[in-house]
């Protein structure tokens, strides 16, 4: 997580069991930038590996080096997708792009029900954190998208996104802004 100048948290990534995180700390020794910060939502254990041990392991293990490179590529792709979402100032565009990206990318909680519908297990609060918005703005915007038939959801239930309809709607917004 990170925080905006108003100290509002923004969810950057959810780490599952046995996933690597904090790898960008390798860059801190040369650049003196801030390391990784993580917040746990459930009881968990994290193992800290020193830079020298980690680099030594990578030198001895080519498969581990390949896996780290793959992880960096995934992180870079995720960062570019996030920039694409944040590049949209309008709430409908931002949330719509976020939901499409989250569902289509095969995120851990995205499931394709049919060819044109993706189910996401994500709350308005989580959407707000991922979109850099406040929860009330997300709720109002999601209500507008629901009235247009682009999303379906109930309290404490999954979010169903009509991928084709939402994609067409977002495209029409883009065309009208040109």
Backbone as a printed PyTorch tensor [residue, N CA C, xyz], in Angstrom:
tensor([[[  0.8470,  -1.1720,   0.0000],
         [  0.0000,   0.0000,   0.0000],
         [  0.8870,   1.2260,   0.0000]],

        [[  0.3320,   2.2930,  -0.4680],
         [  0.9970,   3.5770,  -0.3860],
         [ -0.0460,   4.5770,   0.0770]],

        [[  0.3480,   5.7880,   0.3420],
         [ -0.6060,   6.7970,   0.7960],
         [ -0.4570,   8.0520,  -0.0510]],

        [[ -1.5710,   8.7100,  -0.2620],
         [ -1.5790,   9.9690,  -0.9950],
         [ -1.1970,  11.0820,  -0.0310]],

        [[ -1.0150,  12.3140,  -0.5250],
         [ -0.7010,  13.4150,   0.3960],
         [ -1.7420,  13.5790,   1.5050]],

        [[ -2.9790,  13.1650,   1.2470],
         [ -4.0210,  13.2480,   2.2770],
         [ -3.9590,  12.0600,   3.2250]],

        [[ -2.9780,  11.1820,   3.0230],
         [ -2.7470,   9.9880,   3.8460],
         [ -3.8010,   8.9150,   3.6170]],

        [[ -4.5250,   8.9970,   2.5140],
         [ -5.5140,   7.9740,   2.1860],
         [ -4.7780,   6.7930,   1.5470]],

        [[ -4.9520,   5.5680,   2.0660],
         [ -4.2130,   4.4350,   1.5070],
         [ -4.6980,   4.0700,   0.1050]],

        [[ -3.7630,   3.6490,  -0.7150],
         [ -4.0640,   3.1610,  -2.0610],
         [ -3.5000,   1.7560,  -2.1580]],

        [[ -4.3530,   0.8000,  -2.4540],
         [ -3.9360,  -0.5860,  -2.5770],
         [ -3.1500,  -0.7640,  -3.8620]],

        [[ -1.9300,  -1.2030,  -3.7590],
         [ -1.0930,  -1.4040,  -4.9380],
         [ -1.1330,  -2.8380,  -5.4320]],

        [[ -1.1380,  -3.7780,  -4.5140],
         [ -1.0980,  -5.1780,  -4.9070],
         [ -1.5180,  -6.0330,  -3.7280]],

        [[ -2.1620,  -7.1510,  -4.0130],
         [ -2.4740,  -8.1330,  -2.9910],
         [ -1.5060,  -9.2960,  -3.1580]],

        [[ -0.8310,  -9.6480,  -2.0910],
         [  0.1530, -10.7170,  -2.1150],
         [ -0.4910, -11.9770,  -1.5480]],

        [[ -0.4040, -13.0520,  -2.2890],
         [ -0.9210, -14.3450,  -1.8510],
         [  0.1820, -15.1150,  -1.1320]],

        [[ -0.1880, -16.2150,  -0.5040],
         [  0.7790, -17.0660,   0.1900],
         [  1.8710, -17.5030,  -0.7880]],

        [[  3.0960, -17.5070,  -0.3100],
         [  4.2770, -17.9600,  -1.0600],
         [  4.6520, -17.0700,  -2.2380]],

        [[  4.1240, -15.8590,  -2.3050],
         [  4.5210, -14.9370,  -3.3660],
         [  5.6320, -14.0230,  -2.8670]],

        [[  6.5220, -13.6990,  -3.7760],
         [  7.6180, -12.7780,  -3.5120],
         [  7.0780, -11.3520,  -3.4530]],

        [[  7.5520, -10.5560,  -2.5180],
         [  7.2730,  -9.1240,  -2.5210],
         [  8.4490,  -8.4150,  -1.8800]],

        [[  8.5440,  -7.1390,  -2.1830],
         [  9.6370,  -6.3570,  -1.6270],
         [ 10.9080,  -6.4190,  -2.4550]],

        [[ 10.8200,  -7.0270,  -3.6310],
         [ 12.0110,  -7.1970,  -4.4670],
         [ 12.6150,  -5.8750,  -4.9100]],

        [[ 11.8210,  -4.8120,  -4.9240],
         [ 12.3640,  -3.5140,  -5.3200],
         [ 13.2970,  -2.9400,  -4.2700]],

        [[ 13.3120,  -3.5310,  -3.0890],
         [ 14.2660,  -3.0950,  -2.0630],
         [ 15.7030,  -3.3130,  -2.5260]],

        [[ 15.9000,  -4.2100,  -3.5020],
         [ 17.2460,  -4.4120,  -4.0430],
         [ 17.7950,  -3.1200,  -4.6310]],

        [[ 16.8950,  -2.2540,  -5.0770],
         [ 17.3180,  -1.0000,  -5.7030],
         [ 17.6650,   0.0730,  -4.6750]],

        [[ 17.2930,  -0.1140,  -3.4310],
         [ 17.4480,   0.9520,  -2.4360],
         [ 18.9010,   1.1970,  -2.0480]],

        [[ 19.7590,   0.2000,  -2.1420],
         [ 21.1400,   0.4080,  -1.7160],
         [ 21.8640,   1.3960,  -2.6130]],

        [[ 21.4960,   1.4250,  -3.8810],
         [ 22.1620,   2.3560,  -4.8000],
         [ 21.4240,   3.6900,  -4.8840]],

        [[ 20.1130,   3.6570,  -4.8910],
         [ 19.3560,   4.8890,  -5.1230],
         [ 18.9160,   5.5780,  -3.8350]],

        [[ 18.9980,   4.8780,  -2.7180],
         [ 18.5800,   5.4240,  -1.4230],
         [ 17.0980,   5.7860,  -1.4000]],

        [[ 16.2980,   5.0600,  -2.1910],
         [ 14.8520,   5.2870,  -2.1550],
         [ 14.2420,   4.4730,  -1.0280]],

        [[ 12.9910,   4.7720,  -0.7400],
         [ 12.2900,   4.0840,   0.3390],
         [ 12.0100,   2.6410,  -0.0600]],

        [[ 12.0960,   1.7340,   0.8780],
         [ 11.8170,   0.3280,   0.6370],
         [ 10.3270,   0.0450,   0.5760]],

        [[  9.9890,  -1.2170,   0.5770],
         [  8.6130,  -1.6680,   0.4610],
         [  7.9170,  -1.6330,   1.8100]],

        [[  6.6480,  -1.2630,   1.7980],
         [  5.8080,  -1.3010,   2.9850],
         [  4.6470,  -2.2310,   2.7030]],

        [[  4.3080,  -3.0790,   3.6590],
         [  3.1980,  -4.0100,   3.4820],
         [  2.2960,  -3.9470,   4.6930]],

        [[  1.0150,  -4.1850,   4.4750],
         [  0.0310,  -4.2620,   5.5530],
         [ -0.6690,  -5.6020,   5.4530]],

        [[ -0.7290,  -6.3310,   6.5510],
         [ -1.3810,  -7.6410,   6.5690],
         [ -2.8160,  -7.4980,   7.0370]],

        [[ -3.7200,  -8.1530,   6.3460],
         [ -5.1220,  -8.1550,   6.7340],
         [ -5.4650,  -9.3630,   7.5970]],

        [[ -4.6200, -10.3820,   7.5380],
         [ -4.7910, -11.5920,   8.3440],
         [ -3.4390, -11.9480,   8.9460]],

        [[ -3.4460, -12.8080,   9.9570],
         [ -2.1900, -13.2450,  10.5570],
         [ -1.3500, -13.9530,   9.5010]],

        [[ -0.0850, -13.5940,   9.4250],
         [  0.7910, -14.2020,   8.4240],
         [  2.2350, -14.1110,   8.8840]],

        [[  3.0970, -14.7600,   8.1310],
         [  4.5270, -14.7170,   8.3810],
         [  5.2260, -14.2200,   7.1360]],

        [[  6.2140, -13.3800,   7.3010],
         [  7.0300, -12.9220,   6.1800],
         [  8.4820, -13.2540,   6.5130]],

        [[  9.2090, -13.6780,   5.5080],
         [ 10.6190, -14.0210,   5.6880],
         [ 11.4490, -12.9440,   5.0150]],

        [[ 12.3490, -12.3350,   5.7800],
         [ 13.2390, -11.3250,   5.2260],
         [ 14.5370, -11.9910,   4.7960]],

        [[ 14.9520, -11.6810,   3.5790],
         [ 16.1950, -12.2270,   3.0490],
         [ 17.1260, -11.0420,   2.7880]],

        [[ 18.3260, -11.1050,   3.3090],
         [ 19.2630,  -9.9960,   3.1050],
         [ 19.6600,  -9.9220,   1.6390]],

        [[ 20.0700,  -8.7480,   1.2310],
         [ 20.4690,  -8.5350,  -0.1560],
         [ 21.6200,  -9.4640,  -0.5460]],

        [[ 22.6220,  -9.5800,   0.2930],
         [ 23.7870, -10.4020,  -0.0570],
         [ 23.4080, -11.8740,  -0.2070]],

        [[ 22.5650, -12.3890,   0.6810],
         [ 22.1180, -13.7830,   0.5560],
         [ 21.2810, -13.9770,  -0.7030]],

        [[ 20.4130, -13.0320,  -0.9720],
         [ 19.5300, -13.1480,  -2.1360],
         [ 20.3300, -13.1060,  -3.4380]],

        [[ 21.2370, -12.1440,  -3.5420],
         [ 22.0520, -12.0330,  -4.7690],
         [ 22.9520, -13.2540,  -4.9380]],

        [[ 23.4900, -13.7630,  -3.8440],
         [ 24.2910, -14.9880,  -3.9110],
         [ 23.4620, -16.1620,  -4.4070]],

        [[ 22.2530, -16.2740,  -3.9190],
         [ 21.3480, -17.3400,  -4.3580],
         [ 21.0610, -17.2150,  -5.8560]],

        [[ 20.8040, -15.9930,  -6.3090],
         [ 20.5330, -15.7910,  -7.7380],
         [ 21.7400, -16.1540,  -8.6020]],

        [[ 22.9460, -15.8550,  -8.1090],
         [ 24.1590, -16.1910,  -8.8710],
         [ 24.3270, -17.7030,  -9.0270]],

        [[ 23.8800, -18.4510,  -8.0270],
         [ 24.0360, -19.9070,  -8.0470],
         [ 22.8560, -20.6200,  -8.7140]],

        [[ 21.7280, -19.9350,  -8.8830],
         [ 20.5180, -20.6120,  -9.3360],
         [ 19.8920, -19.8710, -10.5170]],

        [[ 20.1610, -20.3410, -11.7060],
         [ 19.6670, -19.6940, -12.9390],
         [ 18.1310, -19.6920, -12.9910]],

        [[ 17.4820, -20.7680, -12.5450],
         [ 16.0100, -20.8220, -12.5670],
         [ 15.4080, -19.7450, -11.6650]],

        [[ 16.0480, -19.5070, -10.5410],
         [ 15.5590, -18.4590,  -9.6400],
         [ 15.7250, -17.0830, -10.2830]],

        [[ 16.8360, -16.8760, -10.9750],
         [ 17.0550, -15.6100, -11.6780],
         [ 16.0010, -15.4210, -12.7720]],

        [[ 15.7070, -16.4870, -13.5260],
         [ 14.6540, -16.4230, -14.5430],
         [ 13.3040, -16.0900, -13.9080]],

        [[ 13.0060, -16.7030, -12.7660],
         [ 11.7390, -16.4560, -12.0740],
         [ 11.6530, -15.0070, -11.5920]],

        [[ 12.7660, -14.4670, -11.1060],
         [ 12.7770, -13.0730, -10.6640],
         [ 12.5520, -12.1360, -11.8440]],

        [[ 13.2010, -12.4100, -12.9600],
         [ 13.0000, -11.6000, -14.1610],
         [ 11.5370, -11.6530, -14.6000]],

        [[ 10.9390, -12.8310, -14.5500],
         [  9.5220, -12.9840, -14.8910],
         [  8.6520, -12.1620, -13.9300]],

        [[  8.9850, -12.2070, -12.6430],
         [  8.2430, -11.4190, -11.6480],
         [  8.3550,  -9.9280, -11.9490]],

        [[  9.5520,  -9.4670, -12.2980],
         [  9.7220,  -8.0540, -12.6670],
         [  8.8690,  -7.6950, -13.8810]],

        [[  8.8150,  -8.5860, -14.8600],
         [  7.9900,  -8.3260, -16.0520],
         [  6.5120,  -8.2350, -15.6760]],

        [[  6.0500,  -9.1300, -14.7990],
         [  4.6550,  -9.0640, -14.3460],
         [  4.3830,  -7.7620, -13.5990]],

        [[  5.3040,  -7.3560, -12.7360],
         [  5.1330,  -6.1150, -11.9780],
         [  5.1080,  -4.9030, -12.9020]],

        [[  5.9740,  -4.9050, -13.9150],
         [  6.0050,  -3.8000, -14.8720],
         [  4.7060,  -3.7440, -15.6630]],

        [[  4.2100,  -4.8880, -16.0950],
         [  2.9320,  -4.9390, -16.8070],
         [  1.8100,  -4.4070, -15.9260]],

        [[  1.7960,  -4.8370, -14.6640],
         [  0.7800,  -4.3700, -13.7210],
         [  0.8820,  -2.8610, -13.5280]],

        [[  2.1000,  -2.3420, -13.4220],
         [  2.2930,  -0.9010, -13.2490],
         [  1.7990,  -0.1310, -14.4710]],

        [[  2.0610,  -0.6420, -15.6580],
         [  1.5800,   0.0290, -16.8640],
         [  0.0590,   0.0090, -16.9430]],

        [[ -0.5510,  -1.0870, -16.5410],
         [ -2.0130,  -1.1540, -16.5140],
         [ -2.5830,  -0.1710, -15.4980]],

        [[ -1.9200,  -0.0530, -14.3560],
         [ -2.3800,   0.8840, -13.3280],
         [ -2.2700,   2.3240, -13.8290]],

        [[ -1.1880,   2.6420, -14.5400],
         [ -1.0350,   3.9780, -15.1190],
         [ -2.1640,   4.2360, -16.1130]],

        [[ -2.5040,   3.2190, -16.8960],
         [ -3.6140,   3.3560, -17.8500],
         [ -4.9170,   3.6940, -17.1270]],

        [[ -5.1730,   3.0430, -16.0010],
         [ -6.3800,   3.3110, -15.2160],
         [ -6.3320,   4.7310, -14.6470]],

        [[ -5.2030,   5.0920, -14.0250],
         [ -5.0920,   6.4080, -13.3910],
         [ -5.0270,   7.5540, -14.3930]],

        [[ -4.7500,   7.2470, -15.6450],
         [ -4.7000,   8.2990, -16.6670],
         [ -6.0820,   8.8820, -16.9460]],

        [[ -7.1170,   8.1850, -16.5430],
         [ -8.4880,   8.6580, -16.7670],
         [ -8.9500,   9.4530, -15.5500]],

        [[ -9.3510,  10.6870, -15.7910],
         [ -9.7880,  11.5430, -14.6880],
         [-11.2360,  11.2840, -14.3110]],

        [[-12.0720,  10.9230, -15.2860],
         [-13.4800,  10.6750, -15.0110],
         [-13.6720,   9.4020, -14.2040]],

        [[-14.5760,   9.4560, -13.2350],
         [-14.7900,   8.3190, -12.3370],
         [-15.2880,   7.0880, -13.0880]],

        [[-16.2100,   7.2610, -14.0310],
         [-16.7200,   6.1050, -14.7670],
         [-15.6140,   5.4670, -15.5970]],

        [[-14.8090,   6.2880, -16.2490],
         [-13.6930,   5.7650, -17.0410],
         [-12.7020,   5.0290, -16.1410]],

        [[-12.3560,   5.6460, -15.0270],
         [-11.3520,   5.0510, -14.1370],
         [-11.8390,   3.7240, -13.5710]],

        [[-13.0520,   3.7280, -13.0130],
         [-13.5770,   2.4900, -12.4380],
         [-13.8300,   1.4390, -13.5040]],

        [[-14.3760,   1.8720, -14.6330],
         [-14.6470,   0.9310, -15.7190],
         [-13.3760,   0.2660, -16.2000]],

        [[-12.3410,   1.0410, -16.4590],
         [-11.0600,   0.4830, -16.9150],
         [-10.4570,  -0.4330, -15.8450]],

        [[-10.5860,  -0.0460, -14.5900],
         [-10.0640,  -0.8590, -13.4980],
         [-10.7850,  -2.2080, -13.4500]],

        [[-12.1020,  -2.2030, -13.5310],
         [-12.8460,  -3.4600, -13.4770],
         [-12.5310,  -4.3380, -14.6790]],

        [[-12.4480,  -3.7460, -15.8490],
         [-12.1120,  -4.5250, -17.0460],
         [-10.7200,  -5.1340, -16.9060]],

        [[ -9.7690,  -4.3310, -16.4880],
         [ -8.3920,  -4.8060, -16.3480],
         [ -8.3090,  -5.8830, -15.2850]],

        [[ -8.9830,  -5.6610, -14.1760],
         [ -8.9480,  -6.5910, -13.0540],
         [ -9.5560,  -7.9390, -13.4470]],

        [[-10.6410,  -7.9000, -14.1750],
         [-11.3160,  -9.1360, -14.5740],
         [-10.6460,  -9.8370, -15.7320]],

        [[-10.2710,  -9.0870, -16.7410],
         [ -9.7120,  -9.6820, -17.9490],
         [ -8.3090, -10.2220, -17.7100]],

        [[ -7.5670,  -9.5980, -16.8110],
         [ -6.1890, -10.0250, -16.5700],
         [ -6.1150, -11.3660, -15.8630]],

        [[ -7.2760, -11.9130, -15.4810],
         [ -7.2510, -13.1960, -14.7760],
         [ -6.7880, -13.0340, -13.3500]],

        [[ -7.1110, -11.8740, -12.7720],
         [ -6.7310, -11.6270, -11.3840],
         [ -7.3010, -12.7440, -10.5120]],

        [[ -6.7400, -12.9230,  -9.3540],
         [ -7.0930, -14.0530,  -8.4890],
         [ -8.5830, -14.1400,  -8.2280]],

        [[ -9.2670, -13.0010,  -8.2200],
         [-10.6930, -13.0480,  -7.9020],
         [-11.5740, -12.7520,  -9.1070]],

        [[-11.0180, -12.7700, -10.2870],
         [-11.8090, -12.5490, -11.4980],
         [-12.1480, -13.8760, -12.1510]],

        [[-13.4190, -14.1060, -12.4530],
         [-13.8520, -15.3460, -13.0660],
         [-14.7780, -15.0170, -14.2220]],

        [[-14.5240, -15.6030, -15.3830],
         [-15.3830, -15.3760, -16.5280],
         [-16.5350, -16.3660, -16.4480]],

        [[-17.7680, -15.8460, -16.2880],
         [-18.9470, -16.7000, -16.1950],
         [-19.4030, -17.1330, -17.5710]],

        [[-19.4770, -16.1800, -18.4420],
         [-19.8360, -16.4130, -19.8300],
         [-18.8300, -15.6280, -20.6370]],

        [[-19.0090, -15.6810, -21.9490],
         [-18.0880, -14.9690, -22.8390],
         [-18.0470, -13.4730, -22.5450]],

        [[-19.1550, -12.9360, -22.0600],
         [-19.2560, -11.4880, -21.9210],
         [-19.4050, -10.9880, -20.4920]],

        [[-19.3130, -11.8600, -19.4970],
         [-19.4900, -11.4400, -18.1080],
         [-18.3170, -11.9070, -17.2570]],

        [[-17.7950, -10.9990, -16.4500],
         [-16.7240, -11.3210, -15.5150],
         [-17.2620, -11.0870, -14.1100]],

        [[-16.9890, -12.0200, -13.2130],
         [-17.3950, -11.8780, -11.8160],
         [-16.1690, -11.5260, -10.9850]],

        [[-16.2830, -10.4550, -10.2160],
         [-15.2020, -10.0010,  -9.3350],
         [-15.6690, -10.0600,  -7.8890]],

        [[-14.8400, -10.5700,  -7.0180],
         [-15.1300, -10.5540,  -5.5890],
         [-14.3520,  -9.3920,  -4.9870]],

        [[-14.9080,  -8.2110,  -5.1370],
         [-14.2310,  -7.0020,  -4.6880],
         [-15.2830,  -6.0410,  -4.1460]],

        [[-14.9850,  -5.4090,  -3.0340],
         [-15.9210,  -4.4700,  -2.4100],
         [-15.7270,  -3.0650,  -2.9700]],

        [[-16.6880,  -2.1960,  -2.6870],
         [-16.5510,  -0.7930,  -3.0960],
         [-15.3320,  -0.1720,  -2.4290]],

        [[-15.0700,  -0.5540,  -1.1970],
         [-13.9060,  -0.0190,  -0.4960],
         [-12.6080,  -0.4540,  -1.1890]],

        [[-12.5300,  -1.7220,  -1.5970],
         [-11.3370,  -2.1940,  -2.2980],
         [-11.1980,  -1.5100,  -3.6580]],

        [[-12.3150,  -1.3350,  -4.3690],
         [-12.2650,  -0.6100,  -5.6410],
         [-11.7580,   0.8080,  -5.4180]],

        [[-12.2520,   1.4410,  -4.3450],
         [-11.8250,   2.8080,  -4.0390],
         [-10.3220,   2.8560,  -3.8070]],

        [[ -9.7980,   1.9080,  -3.0490],
         [ -8.3610,   1.8840,  -2.7910],
         [ -7.5720,   1.6650,  -4.0660]],

        [[ -8.0370,   0.7520,  -4.9240],
         [ -7.3070,   0.4650,  -6.1610],
         [ -7.3940,   1.6190,  -7.1560]],

        [[ -8.5050,   2.3710,  -7.1190],
         [ -8.7080,   3.4570,  -8.0850],
         [ -8.2040,   4.8000,  -7.5620]],

        [[ -7.7710,   4.8600,  -6.3110],
         [ -7.3310,   6.1370,  -5.7520],
         [ -8.4910,   7.0970,  -5.5770]],

        [[ -9.6440,   6.5650,  -5.2300],
         [-10.8630,   7.3740,  -5.0400],
         [-11.3760,   7.1230,  -3.6260]],

        [[-12.3500,   7.9350,  -3.1890],
         [-12.9520,   7.6270,  -1.9030],
         [-14.1550,   6.7050,  -2.1080]],

        [[-14.5240,   5.9900,  -1.0550],
         [-15.5500,   4.9620,  -1.1540],
         [-16.8910,   5.5290,  -1.5930]],

        [[-17.2820,   6.6710,  -1.0770],
         [-18.5910,   7.2310,  -1.4300],
         [-18.6550,   7.5770,  -2.9160]],

        [[-17.5610,   8.0840,  -3.4770],
         [-17.5280,   8.4020,  -4.9060],
         [-17.6580,   7.1190,  -5.7310]],

        [[-17.0070,   6.0480,  -5.2790],
         [-17.1230,   4.7600,  -5.9600],
         [-18.5570,   4.2670,  -5.9070]],

        [[-19.2030,   4.3720,  -4.7500],
         [-20.5800,   3.8960,  -4.6080],
         [-21.5200,   4.6530,  -5.5380]],

        [[-21.3910,   5.9620,  -5.6090],
         [-22.2310,   6.7640,  -6.5060],
         [-21.9800,   6.3790,  -7.9610]],

        [[-20.7160,   6.2510,  -8.3270],
         [-20.3600,   5.9080,  -9.7010],
         [-20.8260,   4.5010, -10.0550]],

        [[-20.6570,   3.5600,  -9.1440],
         [-21.1180,   2.1930,  -9.4000],
         [-22.6330,   2.1570,  -9.5610]],

        [[-23.3390,   2.9920,  -8.8000],
         [-24.7920,   3.0830,  -8.9570],
         [-25.1590,   3.5420, -10.3680]],

        [[-24.4310,   4.5270, -10.8960],
         [-24.6830,   4.9910, -12.2750],
         [-24.4210,   3.8720, -13.2810]],

        [[-23.3320,   3.1430, -13.0910],
         [-22.9990,   2.0470, -14.0030],
         [-24.0350,   0.9210, -13.9000]],

        [[-24.5420,   0.6930, -12.6970],
         [-25.5730,  -0.3400, -12.5190],
         [-26.8660,   0.0650, -13.2060]],

        [[-27.2660,   1.3260, -13.0770],
         [-28.4990,   1.7970, -13.7400],
         [-28.3930,   1.6930, -15.2620]],

        [[-27.1900,   1.7870, -15.7770],
         [-26.9770,   1.6370, -17.2240],
         [-26.9120,   0.1640, -17.6410]],

        [[-26.9650,  -0.7420, -16.6800],
         [-26.9300,  -2.1710, -16.9760],
         [-25.5400,  -2.6990, -17.2760]],

        [[-24.5130,  -1.9650, -16.8830],
         [-23.1360,  -2.3650, -17.1870],
         [-22.5370,  -3.2720, -16.1140]],

        [[-23.0390,  -3.1350, -14.8920],
         [-22.5970,  -3.9740, -13.7780],
         [-23.8250,  -4.4190, -12.9870]],

        [[-23.6680,  -5.5490, -12.2930],
         [-24.7190,  -6.0430, -11.3930],
         [-24.0450,  -6.4280, -10.0810]],

        [[-24.6710,  -6.0430,  -8.9830],
         [-24.1390,  -6.4190,  -7.6810],
         [-25.2210,  -6.2340,  -6.6290]],

        [[-25.0370,  -6.9510,  -5.5360],
         [-25.8850,  -6.7990,  -4.3480],
         [-24.9610,  -6.6340,  -3.1560]],

        [[-25.5120,  -6.1350,  -2.0900],
         [-24.7240,  -5.9720,  -0.8670],
         [-24.1320,  -7.3230,  -0.4620]],

        [[-22.8450,  -7.3480,  -0.1700],
         [-22.1260,  -8.5510,   0.2590],
         [-22.0940,  -9.6440,  -0.8080]],

        [[-22.3670,  -9.3030,  -2.0530],
         [-22.3240, -10.2960,  -3.1220],
         [-21.2580,  -9.9470,  -4.1380]],

        [[-21.0580, -10.8440,  -5.0960],
         [-20.0450, -10.5840,  -6.1210],
         [-20.4850,  -9.4830,  -7.0820]],

        [[-19.5310,  -8.9090,  -7.7400],
         [-19.7510,  -7.8670,  -8.7430],
         [-19.6680,  -8.5320, -10.1060]],

        [[-20.7150,  -8.3810, -10.9110],
         [-20.7220,  -8.9580, -12.2630],
         [-20.6230,  -7.8200, -13.2640]],

        [[-19.6240,  -7.9180, -14.1310],
         [-19.3330,  -6.8690, -15.1040],
         [-19.6560,  -7.3940, -16.5000]],

        [[-20.5070,  -6.6760, -17.2280],
         [-20.8030,  -6.9950, -18.6240],
         [-19.6690,  -6.4000, -19.4480]],

        [[-18.7090,  -7.2320, -19.8110],
         [-17.4740,  -6.7750, -20.4440],
         [-17.7530,  -6.0580, -21.7630]],

        [[-18.5560,  -6.6630, -22.6160],
         [-18.8150,  -6.0590, -23.9240],
         [-19.5480,  -4.7330, -23.7920]],

        [[-20.5700,  -4.6840, -22.9510],
         [-21.3390,  -3.4500, -22.7910],
         [-20.4980,  -2.3490, -22.1510]],

        [[-19.7180,  -2.6910, -21.1440],
         [-18.8810,  -1.6900, -20.4800],
         [-17.8040,  -1.1800, -21.4280]],

        [[-17.2040,  -2.0830, -22.1950],
         [-16.1850,  -1.6790, -23.1620],
         [-16.7790,  -0.7140, -24.1860]],

        [[-17.9650,  -1.0320, -24.6940],
         [-18.6240,  -0.1620, -25.6780],
         [-18.9570,   1.1890, -25.0540]],

        [[-19.4600,   1.1850, -23.8240],
         [-19.8170,   2.4300, -23.1410],
         [-18.5870,   3.3130, -22.9270]],

        [[-17.5020,   2.7250, -22.4490],
         [-16.2780,   3.5050, -22.2280],
         [-15.7390,   4.0560, -23.5480]],

        [[-15.8500,   3.2700, -24.6030],
         [-15.4330,   3.7520, -25.9270],
         [-16.2660,   4.9380, -26.3900]],

        [[-17.5850,   4.9050, -26.0890],
         [-18.4430,   6.0140, -26.4930],
         [-18.0960,   7.2850, -25.7080]],

        [[-17.7160,   7.1200, -24.4500],
         [-17.2940,   8.2810, -23.6460],
         [-16.0300,   8.8760, -24.2560]],

        [[-15.0710,   8.0110, -24.6170],
         [-13.8160,   8.4830, -25.2130],
         [-14.0870,   9.2370, -26.5030]],

        [[-14.9640,   8.7030, -27.3500],
         [-15.2730,   9.3560, -28.6210],
         [-15.9530,  10.7020, -28.3960]],

        [[-16.8120,  10.7970, -27.3880],
         [-17.5090,  12.0660, -27.1360],
         [-16.5740,  13.1280, -26.5660]],

        [[-15.4710,  12.7000, -25.9320],
         [-14.5130,  13.6520, -25.3710],
         [-13.5570,  14.2040, -26.4340]],

        [[-13.5020,  13.5480, -27.5950],
         [-12.5500,  13.9890, -28.6330],
         [-13.0250,  15.2150, -29.3500]]])
